[in-house]
Every structure is written in structure tokens, then in C-alpha cells.
Amino acid sequence: KGLDRGFKVKPRRNLLSGKEEYDKKAIFIYNFLSYIFWPVEDKSETFAIGIVGDSPIKQALVAQVYGKTVNKQSITVETFNPGNTYKMLFFTEAGQAQFNKIKKVVAGKTVLFVTENTLLENIGSHISLYVDGTKIRFTANKPAIEKTKLKVSNSFYGLSDK
């Protein structure tokens, strides 16, 4: 794959402001919840999303999910704490260096890994968000997702770029 980061077509330069980028990424993350389903035995009162690494995505995601639920679970967003249980972990650019370590910490749990770097798919990331001009796009690592207990709507993979 080399420097092409696995893309069929090289993405265009980021033309979004930081706020626009993170607001759009937050919408994507929330919308993923319509296509991905966690096992019933993993159900809890809250659907916790952990943010690994400091980033404006946290504030954007908190605003996006405020008052919303998924499968009758309220959605919470917090900075990753190794002692807590999460359904989804978002690895920011600042947090990507911790990917392998955290992946080991949550081994055996059904956790969706979402990143801002498609190269992390090579080591087990499930979904990667990236900027293409003024748009946010994503790739889905189907082989990695299929190794989990997550169930994914067939239409989800058609929406991704890979």
C-alpha cells in the first residue's frame, strides 16, 4: 500500500475548518450506530463511547449525541479510561499511538474501533474516517469487523470507500 494509505483514489486536500471537520465526523460516528449492532448480552444502561487522545471531536460528538439513544441506551461520550467499559472507541490522531496497547486492554470485549488513520486498519481498526476535500469519507475493514461479535447491516459496506 505504501504512501497511498490504501485509497483507490488519492483524497483531496482538506478544505474544511477544524470545527466543520469534527462536526461532520461526529455525525458519521453517530450514524454508524444505525448500521452496527452489538450483541444483546452486551446491553447496558448506557452506550459509552471513549475518545482516545485529545481532540475537538469530543465536544462535537457530545453535542451530536445529546439526548439521543441507541437501542434504548443513552449515549455517553468521555475521554478513554482503561477501567471503564466502552462499546466504541474513537482514536484521534493524537491517540493513535496507543492503539495496540488499548486493543489488548479491551481484548475479549465487543468494541468498535474507529480511527482517523486508514493505516491502522492494518493492525485491526474497524472503521477509518478521513477528509476528502470538503467531505468526510470512511473505509470499513470488513475482515476485522467480521472477527468481532458485531453484526453489520449489508448496506453499510456499500457506503464505505473500501
C-alpha positions in Angstrom: 0.0 0.0 0.0 2.8 2.4 0.7 2.1 6.1 0.8 -1.3 5.7 -0.9 -2.8 4.7 2.5 -4.9 2.1 0.7 -7.1 4.5 -1.2 -8.4 3.8 -4.7 -8.2 7.5 -5.5 -5.9 9.8 -3.6 -8.1 12.1 -1.3 -8.1 15.8 -2.0 -6.5 18.2 0.4 -8.6 19.0 3.5 -10.7 22.2 2.8 -12.7 22.0 6.0 -12.2 24.2 9.0 -11.4 22.3 12.2 -15.0 22.8 13.5 -16.6 21.7 10.2 -14.3 18.6 10.1 -15.2 17.5 13.7 -18.9 18.3 13.4 -19.1 16.2 10.3 -17.1 13.3 11.8 -19.4 13.4 14.8 -22.4 12.9 12.5 -20.7 10.0 10.8 -19.9 8.3 14.2 -23.5 8.7 15.4 -24.9 7.4 12.1 -22.7 4.3 12.3 -24.9 3.3 15.2 -27.8 2.7 12.7 -25.8 0.1 10.8 -23.8 -1.7 13.5 -25.4 -3.9 16.2 -23.9 -5.1 19.4 -24.8 -8.5 21.0 -27.8 -8.5 23.3 -25.7 -9.9 26.1 -23.6 -6.7 26.0 -26.6 -4.4 26.7 -26.2 -1.9 29.5 -28.0 1.2 30.5 -25.6 3.4 28.6 -23.8 3.2 25.2 -20.4 4.5 26.1 -18.1 6.0 23.5 -14.5 6.5 24.6 -12.2 9.1 23.0 -8.5 8.2 22.9 -6.3 11.3 22.6 -7.1 15.0 23.0 -9.2 16.3 20.1 -12.2 18.7 19.4 -14.1 15.6 18.3 -15.1 15.0 21.9 -17.1 18.3 22.1 -18.6 17.8 18.7 -19.7 14.2 19.5 -21.1 15.2 22.9 -23.2 17.9 21.1 -24.2 15.4 18.3 -25.5 12.6 20.7 -27.0 14.9 23.3 -30.4 13.4 24.4 -30.2 10.6 21.8 -30.3 6.9 22.4 -29.3 3.7 20.6 -31.4 0.6 21.4 -32.9 2.4 24.3 -29.5 3.1 25.8 -28.5 6.7 26.4 -25.2 7.6 24.7 -22.3 8.9 26.7 -19.0 10.3 25.4 -15.9 10.6 27.6 -12.2 10.6 27.5 -11.0 7.0 27.5 -10.3 5.5 30.9 -8.9 1.9 30.9 -11.1 0.9 33.8 -14.4 1.7 32.1 -16.4 -0.3 29.5 -17.0 1.1 26.1 -19.0 0.0 23.0 -17.0 2.2 20.7 -13.5 3.7 20.9 -12.5 6.7 18.7 -8.8 7.0 18.2 -7.9 10.6 17.4 -4.6 11.4 15.5 -3.2 12.2 19.0 -4.3 8.9 20.4 -3.4 6.5 17.6 0.0 5.6 19.1 -2.0 3.9 21.9 -4.0 1.7 19.5 -2.2 -1.6 20.0 -1.9 -1.2 23.8 -5.7 -0.3 24.2 -6.7 -3.1 21.8 -5.0 -5.5 24.2 -6.7 -3.9 27.2 -10.2 -4.4 25.7 -9.5 -7.9 24.2 -12.5 -10.2 24.5 -15.0 -7.3 24.7 -17.1 -6.3 21.8 -15.7 -2.8 21.0 -15.9 -1.0 17.7 -12.6 0.8 16.8 -13.0 4.0 14.8 -9.9 5.9 13.8 -8.7 9.0 11.8 -5.9 7.0 10.1 -6.6 4.3 7.5 -3.2 2.8 8.2 -4.5 1.5 11.5 -6.7 -0.9 9.6 -3.6 -2.9 9.0 -3.5 -3.7 12.8 -7.2 -4.1 13.5 -9.1 -0.8 13.2 -12.7 -1.4 12.1 -13.6 2.0 10.5 -11.4 4.9 9.5 -12.6 8.4 8.8 -10.8 10.7 6.5 -11.2 14.1 4.8 -11.5 14.3 1.0 -11.8 18.0 0.1 -14.9 19.2 1.8 -16.3 15.8 2.5 -15.8 13.2 5.2 -15.5 9.6 3.9 -14.8 6.3 5.6 -13.3 2.9 4.9 -14.6 -0.2 6.6 -12.2 -3.1 7.4 -14.7 -5.9 6.8 -12.3 -8.8 7.8 -11.5 -7.1 11.1 -15.2 -6.4 11.8 -16.2 -10.0 11.0 -13.8 -11.2 13.7 -15.9 -9.5 16.3 -19.4 -10.3 17.7 -20.7 -7.1 15.9 -23.4 -7.5 13.3 -23.3 -5.1 10.4 -26.1 -4.1 8.0 -25.2 -5.3 4.5 -25.8 -1.7 3.2 -23.1 -0.4 5.5 -20.2 -1.7 3.4 -21.7 -0.2 0.2 -21.4 3.2 1.8 -17.7 2.9 2.6 -14.8 3.5 0.2 -13.3 0.1 0.8 
